Amino acid sequence: MATIYYYIDECYREHDDYWHCNIGGAMLEIGNVVEAEVALEEQIYKLAINEGFPFAQGEFKCTDFFRETPDDFKFKISEALTAALLNLSVRFLVSHAMVHKRKLESFGGPFGTPAQAIQHLSYINITNYLAGPAASHPIQIIVDLGIAESFRPIYDMYCSTLRSIPMLKARGIADDQITVPHYRNLPRPVFLDSGDSRLLQYSDLLIGLLLARQIGSLTPFKSKIFERIEPIMKNVEVFSVEWNKEAV
């Protein structure tokens, strides 16, 4: 019963009359974590040296994909990273939430700003989407630390789901009364600077491009990057919810 590591990042956008957010990323057994990180780093190093761009070994993101390099290099990197993850059978799980801006107001103040609220709405179903693998494996969530002044609300979002369970159990609450499926296989999240994980960086790239495609805002350049990572889509599960869809 090997532990599954789930690397997740957030990407949200206001588009037309809606707020959208993708939360999710790579899932793989703990025994393959270091191998995957090494494989991604090897691809970047090999191409950077061969193409004459040694400085391209820094962090990459959907919004800053080796910005100082030519497009052809970026396309080659995208293909190489994707091939490495496919070779290791890395899977991805993504939760997408959307809500009309007017209907978002009904959620009230506890969710904070619209940007924070849509992230909560995307994250809220993650434990349900993990119910299948969590039935047989412990799942350790690895979250992009996102060092910023706004991080505390994000920390609370990821930790609050499990925060009260020890208190409830201590007071005699039965497992069948706790709404988080297989909570015993969901330890508290671990937070990691994305600069220290190529898996987090690729997850950021994937969910960002997916969100752009979902809302029809892929630029010609990002469309070409998406074409290069398209083979990984056979290993990607996307769950989408429109909140308050039936509300007046």
N, C-alpha and C positions, 0 to 999 in steps of 0.2 A: 504494500500500500504506500507507494512512493508519494511524497508531497509534490503537488503541482504548484509551480510559481506562475502567478498571473500578473503581468506587467501592464499597468494601465496609466493612461494620460487622458487629459480632457481637451476638447476643441469645441468652442461654441461661437455662434455667429447670429447676428440679427440680420434677417434677410426679408425684404418686402414687409409683410404684416406679421411675420413669425420670428420667434426665437428658436434656434436649433442647437443641439449639443450632442456630440459623440463622446462617450467614455468607453475605453477598452484598450485591448492590445494583445500581446503575445501570451500564450499558455504553453508550458512545457514542464516535464518532470524535472525534479531537482537535479537528477543525475546528468541532464543534458544542458543545464544552465551555463556552466563554465565553457563547455564545448561550443555552445552557440555564440557566446560572447567572443571567444577566440576566433571562430570561423568568420564572424562579421569583421572583426579587426583585421584579420589576415587579408580579406578581400579589399578593404580600404587601403591598407598599407601597400599591397602588391600593385594595385592600380595607380595609386598616388606616385609611387616610385617609377613605375613603367611609363607613366604619362608625363612625368616631370612636375608634379604638383605635391611636393612633400608636405606643404602646409595644409593640405586637405585632410589631414588626420584628426582635425578638431571635431567638435560636436556638430551634428547635422540635425536639422528640424524641417518640418514642412514649410515653415516660413523663412528658413535660412538654410537652404540645401547647398552647402559648399559654394557660397555666393561668389567667391573670387575665381571660380573655375569655369571653363567653357561648357556649353550645354552638352556637347558630345561626351565629355567626361562624366557629367551628372547622369546621363542615360546609361553609360557603362556601369557606373557604381550601382544604380538602381537595379539593373539586371543581375549584377554579381551578388548583391546582398539578398535579393529575392531567391536566387538559385541556392545560396547557402542555407537559407531557412527552409526551403522546400526539401533539401537533402536531409535535413534533420527532422522533418515532419512537424515543424512548429505550427501550432494552430492559433487562431485569433478569435476572440469574442468581443463584439462591439454592441453597446447599448446606445440607441439613438432616440432622443426625445425631441418633440416639437410642440409648440403651443402658440396660439394666436396671441399677439401682444395684449389685446383687450381682455382676453380670457385669463391671461397670466395674473392680472390684478386681483382676481378672486382668491389667490393663494395667500394674500395678505403679507404682513410684515415679517413673520418668523423666517422666511426664506431669504430675506435681504434684498439686494438689488436684482433686477431682472437677469443679469448675467449669473449671479449666484443661484437664483431660483431655477434656471433652466439646467444648471449642473446638478442640482439636487434631484430634479425630475428625471434626469438621465441615469443617475446613480441608483435611485431608489429601488429599481427592479433587478439590480445586479445579483443580489443573493438568490433571487428566483431563477435567473438564468444559469447560475452556478449549481443549482440543486442537483442536476444529473451527476456531474463529476464529483461534487461534494458528498454524494451518497457513498462513495467508495474510496475517496482520497482526501487527505487534508489539503487545503488550498491556501497558500500564503500569497496575499495580495501585496504587490510591490508598487508603490505610488510615486510618481514624479514629485519630488520635494517642492519644486516651484518656489525657490527662495524669493519671497516678496512680502510686502506689508499685508497683502490680502490673503496670506497663507492660512491664518488661523481659521477662518470660516471653512476653507477646504479641508483642513485637518479635522475639524468637527464633523464635517459631512461624512468623511470616511470612517471615523471612529464611533460616531454616535449610534449606529445601528447595533453594535455589539456591546456598547458601554453598559447598558442596564442588565444584561443577562446574568452576570455573576450575582448581582443584588437580588434579582428575581428568584434565582435558584436557591439562594440562601434563605429565602422566605417561603420555600416550599412549593413554588410554582412548578407544575409538571411540564415535561418536554412538549407534550401535545398542545400546550397553551402558549408556547413561544412561536411566534410567526416566522422566524428566520429558519429556513430549512437546513437541517444538518449543521447547526451552529457549532457543534463540537469539532467539526472539521474546518472551521473558519477562524483561525487565530487573528489577533489584531493586525491591522495593516502595518507594513514596514515602509518607511519613506526613504527615498534614494535620490540623490542629485542625478538628473538625466545625463550629465556629462560623464558619469561613471558607468553608464550602461548603454551599449549599442542596441540592446533589445528595447529599452525605453525609447531611444531615438527613432528606431524603425517603427515602433508603435505610434509615436507622434506623427511620423510621415504618413502612415497608413490611415489613421483615423482622420487626419486633416484632409487628405485627398478624397477619402470616402465622403466626408461631409460636403466638400466642394462639389462633388459629383451629385450628391443627393439633392442639393439646392440649385443645381444647374449653373454653378459659377466657376467651373474649371476653366482656367485660362488656356490658351494654346500650349504654353510651356508645360503647365501641370497636367494637361491631357496626355502629353507625350511621356511624362514621368509615370503617369498612371498606366499607360500601355506597357511600360517596362515591368511594373509590379503586378500586372494583371494575373500572371500565373499563380500568385499566392491566394487569389480570391477563392480557389477551390477549398482552401483551408480556413476560410473566414465565415463566421456566423454573425449576422447582423440582426438584431431585434429592434423594431421601431414602434414607438407609441406616440400618438398624438393626444396630448392631455386636454381634458375639457372639451373634447371635440363636439359633444352633444349639448354643451351648455349654451344657453340663449345669449 
